[in-house]
Amino acid sequence: MAAANTVPGRRSSQVSVVERSRHVRDYVVARAAGYCEGCKEPAPFLRKNGVPYLEPHHIRRLGDGGPDDPRFVIALCPNCHRRVHSGTDGADYNATLLRDMKFIERI
């Protein structure tokens, strides 16, 4: 049976967004030098501006009061980033990334 051709309903809501620092993002991506700081593999592709595509990940979530500080932000490939947020071992992997940060960004 085919899905009914319906129009999705709409609702309005308020969303709280924590503003992230562009400087921290740019620094973390530059620090990674084109390699995922999780799996150590090269970034999967280049952005249109020629910068390797990596995603900044806040090891301590900003929404939970974590700092927007390079000591707690790691550059991840999309696979590693999805692993942290959606993988069955996401919490353990995030803890591993936090331990690795002491070697990546000197405190």
Backbone hydrogen bonds in HBPLUS format (Angstrom, degrees):
<---DONOR---> <-ACCEPTOR-->    atom                        ^
c    i                          cat <-CA-CA->   ^        H-A-AA   ^      H-
h    n   atom  resd res      DA  || num        DHA   H-A  angle D-A-AA Bond
n    s   type  num  typ     dist DA aas  dist angle  dist       angle   num
A0006-THR N   A0004-ALA O   3.07 MM   2  5.74 118.7  2.46 109.5  93.1     1
A0025-ARG N   A0021-SER O   3.16 MM   4  6.44 167.1  2.18 147.2 150.3     2
A0026-ASP N   A0022-ARG O   2.88 MM   4  6.06 170.0  1.89 152.3 155.1     3
A0027-TYR N   A0023-HIS O   2.89 MM   4  5.98 158.4  1.94 145.5 151.9     4
A0028-VAL N   A0024-VAL O   2.89 MM   4  6.05 167.9  1.90 157.6 160.4     5
A0029-VAL N   A0025-ARG O   3.02 MM   4  6.21 166.6  2.04 156.7 160.0     6
A0030-ALA N   A0026-ASP O   2.99 MM   4  6.12 156.5  2.05 143.5 150.5     7
A0031-ARG N   A0027-TYR O   2.76 MM   4  5.96 155.4  1.81 151.5 159.2     8
A0032-ALA N   A0028-VAL O   3.12 MM   4  6.33 146.2  2.24 143.3 150.8     9
A0033-ALA N   A0030-ALA O   3.05 MM   3  5.32 148.8  2.15 106.7 116.1    10
A0035-TYR N   A0032-ALA O   3.07 MM   3  5.43 159.8  2.11 115.8 122.1    11
A0043-ALA N   A0034-GLY O   2.78 MM   9  5.50 154.0  1.84 154.1 149.2    12
A0036-CYS N   A0041-GLU O   2.81 MM   5  5.51 164.2  1.84 170.6 166.3    13
A0040-LYS N   A0036-CYS O   2.93 MM   4  4.80 128.9  2.20 121.6 134.5    14
A0037-GLU N   A0075-ALA O   2.81 MM  38  5.59 168.4  1.82 167.1 171.1    15
A0053-TYR N   A0045-PHE O   2.84 MM   8  5.74 168.3  1.85 166.0 162.1    16
A0047-ARG N   A0051-VAL O   2.75 MM   4  5.32 172.8  1.75 149.4 151.4    17
A0050-GLY N   A0047-ARG O   2.87 MM   3  5.20 163.1  1.90 117.3 120.4    18
A0055-GLU N   A0076-LEU O   2.65 MM  21  5.10 175.5  1.66 157.9 156.5    19
A0076-LEU N   A0055-GLU O   2.83 MM  21  5.10 172.1  1.84 137.7 140.3    20
A0057-HIS N   A0074-ILE O   2.74 MM  17  5.22 150.5  1.83 149.0 159.3    21
A0074-ILE N   A0057-HIS O   2.91 MM  17  5.22 159.3  1.95 144.2 147.2    22
A0059-ILE N   A0072-PHE O   2.85 MM  13  5.47 152.7  1.92 150.9 159.2    23
A0064-ASP N   A0061-ARG O   3.01 MM   3  5.26 145.8  2.13 103.0 113.4    24
A0066-GLY N   A0061-ARG O   2.82 MM   5  5.02 152.1  1.90 141.7 136.1    25
A0065-GLY N   A0062-LEU O   2.91 MM   3  5.05 157.9  1.96 115.5 116.3    26
A0072-PHE N   A0069-ASP O   2.78 MM   3  5.61 169.3  1.79 133.9 137.7    27
A0081-HIS N   A0077-CYS O   2.98 MM   4  6.17 161.3  2.01 159.3 165.4    28
A0082-ARG N   A0078-PRO O   2.93 MM   4  6.08 160.5  1.97 147.9 152.5    29
A0083-ARG N   A0079-ASN O   2.91 MM   4  6.10 150.2  1.99 143.6 152.8    30
A0084-VAL N   A0080-CYS O   3.04 MM   4  6.34 156.3  2.10 148.7 152.9    31
A0085-HIS N   A0081-HIS O   3.23 MM   4  6.53 162.8  2.26 147.1 151.0    32
A0086-SER N   A0082-ARG O   2.62 MM   4  5.46 150.8  1.70 156.4 163.3    33
A0087-GLY N   A0083-ARG O   2.87 MM   4  4.40 144.3  2.00 118.6 125.5    34
A0090-GLY N   A0087-GLY O   3.06 MM   3  4.78 160.9  2.09 108.5 108.1    35
A0093-TYR N   A0089-ASP O   2.80 MM   4  5.98 162.5  1.83 163.0 169.2    36
A0094-ASN N   A0090-GLY O   2.86 MM   4  6.02 157.0  1.92 148.4 154.7    37
A0095-ALA N   A0091-ALA O   3.03 MM   4  6.27 151.0  2.11 141.8 149.4    38
A0096-THR N   A0092-ASP O   2.96 MM   4  6.29 148.5  2.06 145.1 154.0    39
A0097-LEU N   A0093-TYR O   2.90 MM   4  6.24 155.4  1.96 150.5 157.2    40
A0098-LEU N   A0094-ASN O   2.96 MM   4  6.26 152.7  2.04 146.1 153.4    41
A0099-ARG N   A0095-ALA O   3.05 MM   4  6.36 154.9  2.12 144.8 150.9    42
A0100-ASP N   A0096-THR O   2.91 MM   4  6.20 154.6  1.98 149.5 157.0    43
A0101-MET N   A0097-LEU O   3.02 MM   4  6.22 131.8  2.27 142.5 154.6    44
A0101-MET N   A0098-LEU O   3.26 MM   3  5.21 135.7  2.47  93.9 105.7    45
A0103-PHE N   A0100-ASP O   2.92 MM   3  5.60 154.2  1.99 120.5 128.1    46
A0104-ILE N   A0100-ASP O   3.25 MM   4  6.53 133.9  2.48 138.9 151.0    47
A0104-ILE N   A0101-MET O   3.03 MM   3  4.76 129.6  2.29  92.0 106.4    48
A0105-GLU N   A0101-MET O   2.84 MM   4  5.69 169.7  1.85 155.4 157.5    49
